[in-house]
């Protein structure tokens, strides 16, 4: 038997923050899309540089060079993202569309595990699937360049409302607590 969903004050606060962020992203969708592309590029570059630097520091270990090559490839990918924002936006749109559909389907499955929040979870799931399908159906349509930021903003609002009204799954909270405790207990390097 599974534990019933519950709302905590943290769920409500996080839901409100997601709604406010989603509304802002939807309102400034064109800017949000451009910023997302640039942020993604710099994050990939930073991860690549960090991976490369870390592998260089561990060069006495076997196969350290594999991680170095991976870091270099990530830096190259980040530079490609910076120099080709249209391709990056296309990639983000595909990933976001697939994420919307997957999260919507998972939310629909979760709706059958509860009676109390079934309507909220089902509605959020259906809306997420529709947003994902809409985004994927418009891939490559230049008149929809604003759509990525707009639809991500709408998805954030859906996520925020669902979290604030239905709370989070107890299994997810238990997994997060378990991960946090393992991180706390891990020996220092």
Secondary structure, 3 states (H helix, E strand, C coil): CCCCCECCHHHHHHHHHHHHHHHHHHHCHHHHHHHHHHHHHHHHHHHHHHHHHHHHHCCCCCCHHHHHHHHHHHHHHHHHHHHCHHHHHHHHHHHHHHHHHHHHHHHHHHHCCCCCCHHHHHHHHHHHHHHHHHHHHCCCCHHHCCHHHHHHHHHHHHHHHHHHHHCECHHHHHHHHHHHHHHHHCCCC
